[in-house]
Amino acid sequence: MDQLYLIARVAGQRVAFPSAEIDSVVEIEAITPVPRGPRHIAGLAALRSRVLTVISAEAALGLDAPPPDPATVHHAAVVTCEGHLYGVIVEEVEDVVTISGAVQPLRSGFGSGWARVALGMMEYEGEALLLLGTAALVAGPLASAA
């Protein structure tokens, strides 16, 4: 069955998000850090007169990456989880595409952070893509430890 997916790049890896989980794709121009917040929460931003909690996808994966620069423009996939808006920072947004075929189980070798957020793998244009779940990214790396 054909479905729509957002193709993006996270931590150098080309990934897909189910388009049904994505409200929009935006550029975030200013992020206000949240003191003492979890590492994967980059801060807060304004989006159409609403507060957007900004998530660092790399930190949510548990990767050792510097926090996003609050003054740099970032690409983000906007999602709604439990009634709240979140912007998941990605390195690059490529396109929204139709992909047919079943989601395959995740192969080993990606690491625990990727395994925690991946819904599986799929093939697009001859390349294997990780299919990521936005709720697991929003929850962050400590969600599975709780």
N, C-alpha and C positions, 0 to 999 in steps of 0.2 A: 504494500500500500504506500502510495506517495504521501510524504509529509513535508512541511516546510521547516527549515532549520536556519538559524543564524550562524554563519561561519565567522569565527574570530580567532585571534591569537592570544594565548595566555602563557606566560613564562616561556616564550619561544615555541610553544606547541600549537599547531593548528587544531582547533576544537570546534564542536558544534553544540548549540543550545537548541532545545525544542522551541520553536517560535511561539508556541502556545504559552510558554512561561515568560516571554519577553513583552513588556508593555511598549517600550520604545528604545531607541538608541540615541544617546545625546553626547554632547561635549560638555564636560564640567569645567568651568573656568576658575573657580575658587573653592577650596576645601578648607573648612575651619576644623582644626584638630580637636579631638575630644580628650582632655587630660585624663590619664589613668584608665582609658578605655581599652578593650581587648585589642591586641596587636593587629588583627585583621580589619578592624574598623579604622579606616583612614581619616574619617571625620564626618562633618555635616556640610551639606551644600543646599542651595536654593534651587528648586525646580518648579517653574510655573506657580509661584507663590506658595509652595509647599516645602517642607523640610525633607530632604533626601539623606538617608544614612548611606555613606559611601564605603564600600567594601573593597579592600585590596585583594584581588583574586589570588595573587601570589602568596600573600600572608595567610589567606584562608586555606591554601593548600599546604601550609606549614613549611613553605620554602624560605630559605634565608635570603630575603631580598630587602633592600632599603625601603622605608615607607615612601609612598608617593609624595612628590613635591607638591605642597598645597598651592603653589603659585603657577603651576604648569597646567595647560589644558589637557584633560584626560578624556579618552573615549570610554563610555560606560553603557552597559546594558541595564535598563531600568526594569526592575521586577517588583512584584507585590508579594510579600510573604506575611501571612497572618494579619492582613490589613494594613501593613506598613510598607512604605516605598523604600527601595534600596537601589543604589547604583553600583553595579559590579564593574570595577575598572578592568578593562582589557587593553592589551597593547595595540591592537588593530582590529577594526571591524571590516570584514571583506564584503559579505553579501548575504542576502536571504535567498536560499536555494531550495529546490525540491529534490529530495533524495528518496529513492525507492529501495525496498529491501528491508530485511529484518535487522534489528539491533542485535549484535553478537555479544557474547560475554567478554568481559575485559580480560585481556591476556596479562600474564605476569610481567614484572619488570618495570612498572611505572612508579612504584613507591606508594607508601601508605596514604599520603595526601591525595594523590590522583585517584587511588582506588576508592577512597571515601566519597569523593564527589562524582565519580564517573558512573553513569547509568549503563555503560557498555561502549561498544565500538561499532562504527559503521564505515562503509567504503563510499568515497566520493571522488570522482575523477582519478581513480586508480590509487588513491591514498587512503590509508586508515585514519579515521578521525575519532577522537575520544568524544563521546556524547556526555556533556556535563549537566548535572542537576543544579539549578540555581539555589534551591533551599539549602543544600549541603554547603554551598559556598557562603551563603549568608550566615549559617550557623557557626562556621569557623572551625579551626582545627581542634579545639577543646570540646566540641559537642559530643564526640564519640567517647571521650573520657568521663563525661558527666554521668 
